Each structure stands twice: as C-alpha cells, then as structure tokens.
Amino acid sequence: MLNLLIHEMKSRWIAVLGWSVGLSVFGVLYLNIFPEVEEQLAALADLSVYQAFGFDMGTFEGFIGSTIVLFMPIWLGIYVIINSTKTLAGEEEDGTLELLLATPLHRWQIVSAKMVAIGLAIFAILVVVATVNGLVLREINTVNPVDITFWQLFVAVLNAWPLIMVFVAMGLFLSALLPTRKIAVIILSGIFITSYLGENLANDVASLSFIKPFSLFAYFDSRSTVFTVGVQARDVMLLLGVAAMFFALALISFQRRNVTVGAWPWQNSKV
C-alpha cells in the first residue's frame, strides 16, 4: 500500500506545483489590488448580486475573505471533481484499474491510498498558497497596516481543506458506485454548485433558510470574522465526519463493484 501511495503522490506532483503557483498568484494579485480599487468596491458593496454570492467588499478583511479564502475551495473544487472521479471510474475506463486489482493489494487499500494521495496533494497546495499569500500580506502590513496577520490568513486558507475533502470522498464514492466517470462528474458537479448557491440563497431568502443546514458551504467560514473569531472546530469536525462517511461508502461500493462491467449499482455487484 505504501508503494501505491508513493506512486500516486509522484503522479500528482506536477499538478500540485501548477495549482500551487496559479492559486498563489491569484491570491497575491487580489492582495495588491485592494488599495487601488477600495473606493470603487465600497460603492458596490451593497449591490444585491454581491450579497447573493456571499461577497463582502466593504473592508479589506471582507474583501480578502470573499476572494482569496472563498475562492480556494471553489477553484480546487475543479481539481477535485476531475481527479476524484478519474481515480476509480476513469481508471476503469482506461483499463488500468484491472492491472492494479491484479496486485496483492486489497480493494480497501487501493481506495485508501488514492484518498490519502489526493488529500495530501490538496493539503500541500493550500499550505503553499497560504504561506505565499501570508508572506505577501506581511510585506503589505509594513507599508499599509491592516488588521490581518500572517497566521490568521494562513489558518483561514487552510480551513478549506475539510470542505474539499468532503467532495474528494464524494467523488470516490460516486466513481465506485456509478457505471461511468461522466455520470459521476455530472452528479458531483451538480452537488458542488447546488451546495455553494444553496447556502447563499438561504442567507438572502428567508423562505429558503431551511436548506442552509444541508449546504456544505454553510460549514465553511469566509466572512471577515474568520480572521478575528477563528475557525469553528465544530464545523471542521462535522465536515471531516461527512468526509469519513462518504469514504466508508466508497470502500463498500468498490468492494462490491464488478470491474469493467460498467453497470448501475443494482447490476454490478460482484458475486
């Protein structure tokens, strides 16, 4: 299993490097442009379209929370949707999963190694992004003092990891359960988009407030208060618990899957 994990990590290092650089540049750009657009953003802060998407543009803290912090799980959601569904269903369609199953590894070890590899890759990306943006923020603070410290921004960015891991586990589960990767991608994308928009709609429309607890983004804080109050341990534990549940479902589904058949769950259970 360790050899498989090492192989999985080696196969992802280029993606980790690319996403780390890209998201770091994204964050640095937004950190540096705020002083130039502060007045314009203040004038737009009350627009309903910004409020509908959970953006707070009135202060530096709100701006950073609504851009760098909020967009980390959104951008990485693209990476997760692609990779988590490719891991089992995609490899089955490519014909490489059969070769892996021919090794002495148990099925649960295969799924576990892939889950850990994707989780470590996401964690590494977030650490790099949080470090780079934190260092840039520290330099900005020497010229224009702000109320966010290096560690406050670091923790806020890293707080995206539990939320992203839920979608990683969901992707593994769907790719083990459904007949094709395409169907898994469509369903996971729908869940991701619905979860993000549902949380914002629930905040803006009182009659829809009942759907907020079902939105995963409701347990991820990107508001300006995340820098002062900090990350809520209860939300982190809840998200990690949901991720563990879907990971367990992925293990069960893959254990019962009849590989290369490409059938629906009620058709593909191996005898």
PAKOL-183408 format. One record per residue (C-alpha): x, y, z; residue in three letters. Coordinates in steps of 0.1 Angstrom, whole numbers, plus 5000, padded with zeros to 4 digits. Layout:
N
XYZAla
...
This chain:
271
500050005000Met
502950245008Leu
504350184973Asn
501050264958Leu
500750584979Leu
504250694968Ile
503350624931His
500150824935Glu
501951124950Met
504651114923Lys
502051114896Ser
500451434911Arg
503551654918Trp
503251844886Ile
499551924892Ala
500452024928Val
503152254915Leu
500952414889Gly
497952464911Trp
500152604939Ser
501752864916Val
498452954899Gly
496453004932Leu
499353184949Ser
499553434920Val
495753464922Phe
495953554959Gly
498853784956Val
497053974928Leu
494054034950Tyr
496154134980Leu
497854404960Asn
494954554941Ile
492754634970Phe
494254984978Pro
493755084942Glu
490054974940Val
488955024976Glu
486755324968Glu
485055154938Gln
484454844958Leu
482955034987Ala
480455184963Ala
479554844950Leu
479454674984Ala
475654704988Asp
474754554954Leu
472454254958Ser
474454054933Val
477554064955Tyr
475453974986Gln
473753684967Ala
477253524962Phe
478353594997Gly
480853874988Phe
481754145014Asp
483654424996Met
483354695022Gly
486554625041Thr
489954485035Phe
489154185057Glu
485854125039Gly
487554165005Phe
490253905013Ile
487653665028Gly
485453704998Ser
488253644973Thr
491253454985Ile
489553255012Val
486253184995Leu
487753104961Phe
490252844974Met
487552564977Pro
485852684945Ile
488952674923Trp
490252344940Leu
486752204935Gly
487552184898Ile
490751994906Tyr
488851764929Val
485951694905Ile
488451594878Ile
490751384899Asn
488451214924Ser
486251074896Thr
489250984874Lys
490750784903Thr
488450484901Leu
485850524873Ala
488450694850Gly
491050424856Glu
488450154849Glu
487550314816Glu
491250344807Asp
491849984815Gly
494550044842Thr
492349954872Leu
492349584862Glu
496149584864Leu
496049734898Leu
493549484911Leu
495849204899Ala
498349304925Thr
498249154961Pro
496649474974Leu
493149464989His
490549684974Arg
490249895006Trp
494049965004Gln
493650084968Ile
490850324977Val
492650445009Ser
495950514991Ala
494150724965Lys
492150914991Met
495250985011Val
497251094980Ala
494551334968Ile
494151465004Gly
497951525008Leu
498051694973Ala
495251934983Ile
496852005017Phe
500252075000Ala
498652324976Ile
496852505004Leu
499952525025Val
501952674997Val
499152924988Val
498653025025Ala
502453065030Thr
503053274999Val
500053505005Asn
500853535042Gly
504353655034Leu
503053905009Val
500454025035Leu
503354065060Arg
505154295035Glu
502054495028Ile
501554535065Asn
504854715068Thr
503754975043Val
499954995049Asn
499054845083Pro
496054605081Val
494154405107Asp
495054065093Ile
498153885105Thr
500153615086Phe
498853335108Trp
495253455106Gln
495353435068Leu
497253105069Phe
494652935090Val
491753085071Ala
493152955038Val
493952615053Leu
490352595066Asn
489252505030Ala
490852155034Trp
488051985054Pro
485352115029Leu
487352004999Ile
487951655015Met
484151605016Val
484051644978Phe
487051424974Val
485351144993Ala
482051204974Met
483951174941Gly
485550844951Leu
482150714962Phe
480450824930Leu
483150684909Ser
482950354927Ala
479150344926Leu
478250464891Leu
478850294858Pro
480850574841Thr
483050864850Arg
480951104830Lys
477851044852Ile
479951074883Ala
481351414871Val
477851544863Ile
476451444897Ile
479451574917Leu
479451904898Ser
475751944905Gly
476251874942Ile
479152124943Phe
477252404925Ile
474052344944Thr
475852344977Ser
477552674970Tyr
474552854956Leu
472152704981Gly
474052845011Glu
473953194996Asn
470353174986Leu
469453055021Ala
471153365036Asn
469353605013Asp
465853445011Val
464153385044Ala
461753125029Ser
464752915018Leu
466652925052Ser
465652565058Phe
468052445031Ile
471152605047Lys
472052315070Pro
472252085040Phe
474752305022Ser
478352205028Leu
479552565023Phe
477452665053Ala
480152505074Tyr
482952695057Phe
483553045070Asp
484953305046Ser
483553615063Arg
485753885077Ser
485153745112Thr
487153435104Val
490253635109Phe
489253755144Thr
487053485158Val
488953205141Gly
487952875126Val
485052695143Gln
486152345155Ala
482652215154Arg
482352295117Asp
485752135109Val
484751815128Met
481351805111Leu
482951825076Leu
485551565084Leu
482851345097Gly
480851375065Val
484051305045Ala
484650995066Ala
481150875059Met
481450905021Phe
484950745023Phe
483350445041Ala
480650435014Leu
483350444987Ala
485050145003Leu
481849945005Ile
480850034969Ser
484249954954Phe
484449624973Gln
481149524957Arg
481849664923Arg
482249424893Asn
485049604875Val
484849664837Thr
481149584836Val
480149944836Gly
476749884851Ala
474450064876Trp
474749974913Pro
471949724913Trp
473549554883Gln
477249554890Asn
477649384925Ser
480249114922Lys
479248764934Val
